[in-house]
Amino acid sequence: MTGIDLGTKLGGVLGGRTATALHRAFGIDTVGDLLEHYPRRYARRGELTVLGQLPLGEDVTIVADVLEVRERSMKQRRGSILEVVISDGQGRLNLTFFNQPWRANELKPGLRGIFAGKVGDYRGSYQLAHPAYELFPDHADAPELADAEAKRWSEAPIPIYPATSTIASWQLQQSVDLVLDALPPLDDPVPFAVRSARGELGFDAALRAVHRPEVDRDWQRGRRSLRYQEAYLLQTALLQQRASSRSLPAEPRVPKPGGFLDRLDAALPFELTGDQQLVGAEIAADIAEPTPMNRLVQGEVGSGKTLVALRAMAAVADSGGQSALLAPTEVLAAQHLRSIVKSLGPDLSASLMPTLLTGQLPAADRKRALLRIVAGQARIVIGTHALLGDAVTFADLGLVVVDEQHRFGVEQRDQLRQKGHTPPHVLVLTATPIPRTVAMTVFGDLDVSTIKELPRGRQGIESFVVPLVDHPGWISRVWERLAEELAQGRQGFVVCPAIDAKEVEPGEELEEGEDTARPIASVLTTVEQLRSHPLLAERRIEVLHGRMSADEKDQTMRAFAAGEIDVLVATTVIEVGVDVPNASTMVVLDADRFGVSQLHQLRGRVGRGGVPGLCLLVTSSEAESTARERVDAVAATLDGFDLAQVDLELRREGDVLGSLQSGGRSSLKLLRVAHDGEIITEARADAARLLATDPDLTDHPVLAEALQRRLDESDRAALAKN
């Protein structure tokens, strides 16, 4: 076969039946897709798998010897059963074939092979029913193999591919072999000078080394080279987008002496922290330029990111511009409005007219808000997805602030950005600290600022795990401890993963593999339990969750902030932005149902004022389970940046990377941001040097073509909007 390349559809190479099976099982459609379905490990023909450790109910691929083969008739119906016993030298496993006696001619005692199937249990013994298998050649029957060739064959690593019950590992290997035999040598997207300086294999050699290794060093070197190439392509794309966004014109926004920013600073009842001053200076320098700012500000929970953003809004207002703050929930949008009005004071609020726009505003309030925005009276607009609607028109949008960026898709952020007559400056806030390698991989086209320093006066938070699996009676002490805090005039949160026994709050889906048998703590059940608890029965206990209307949620939060509610039983609608200084206690029920960053965010709702915080993480997860590891990690440190690294190592990679890296041809294949920080850093520096002399890749057409193939249209749109 001639004329195939990485973009060739597999139907013409492998046949329609195999191509359809690969698409259904893995979403593999092209030659490139198949060759990027890399082996997950490598076995040896001399390797014996530990049969005693096979997981029941899972598909496995094992290497073992045939010990016994016997056939017997079925008792209840016509036909026979062929039973084969295989062994790894220690344990044994039964293979069962119904009405296939001819397999006895293949499966002879003494032969070794690879066997694949789902591990089942029959009368207390593990078995594989109708497994697929591939036997290794019997050298006794192959005298034509020279000793050296036989030794090389027996020592060559066997690629074990991610497989399914319908497609076995060696069937994938056979498909890969057919493709590699037909594929002409591939050009290298990474320039020769870059590769040679690092000692990396070329693209073609690396692919063949990974799929057809003769010794372990082959696949190890091949994977390293492909991992670097992956990092190089991604960083080149990000740096190109960075340069493209900086080539657009923007309106410089410079504060006036004695203007809104100076008045805001003069009215602040405290000094900015050093980090706030530093990040503020970076933002001020950015927005004073005639090119759009694209900056990510990441900071610890309660570090004062919103104030930094507000100062930027005041600077934009000094030049006659408007700012839009996009918040993920109506609760948070309303909270932002209140805190901004409080920070501005009555005089500045009257001048800047902070305006709220959400989807559930009454018609008259919505009309009034839209008129203020289009007329330019509202210099600061705070809202939810409602800001993205066609009816929302700005007089002069100069700054877009996106709070908790991971809650929004790139399309939504771009919709708001396009409402500016010229490209507005963009400031992205996140209270979820991001490891440096993730920031480079996902936000590589943004400048990144960090606020670690907390405002003076914070009393800190003590965190404890309450392991009910070991001490079920400790739940009583949780409610006693909450009552003790309330007796001191303080308030508390109780957070549940579900609204009621049947409905999990949107976005709180369970982690893969977690226990779904035990009931989930729910808001509606818990509130009734607390209202009837002897120590809490006299307390004012209310609920907050996603099924409530915007008005109900806002009224509840206002009452809680005013001290009219003692305990708020809620879902994660209070995860970010909610600021009640008198709240001292955070109880998280079924804490193992939440991610590390979520738990850190929830904990950050207490200890924000002059009273110390207490966080009790209640869990029924077993010790040493992944779910328990998350909870233990959060209790062990208040450092969000340390927790971000833990989160990265515990979670699936795609979850951490977000929409840009999830699915499609742009998803990471071999690169792992938790472990490959050095490679990512080096690839970024190498890509920057190349783009400095060839920004459009005119002299590097193979690299340009690889980027085009690597990033499909939707991924390119995601890059353009990030």
Beta strands, then each sheet from edge to edge (+ up, - down):
strand 1: 41-43
strand 2: 59-73
strand 3: 80-87
strand 4: 92-98
strand 5: 112-122
strand 6: 125-129
strand 7: 132-135
strand 8: 158-160
strand 9: 294-299
strand 10: 322-326
strand 11: 355-357
strand 12: 380-383
strand 13: 397-403
strand 14: 425-430
strand 15: 447-451
strand 16: 461-467
strand 17: 491-495
strand 18: 541-544
strand 19: 567-570
strand 20: 583-588
strand 21: 613-619
sheet 1: 1+ 8-
sheet 2: 7+ 5- 2+ 3- 4+ 6+
sheet 3: 11+ 12+ 10+ 13+ 14+ 9+ 15+
sheet 4: 16+ 21+ 20+ 17+ 19+ 18+
end
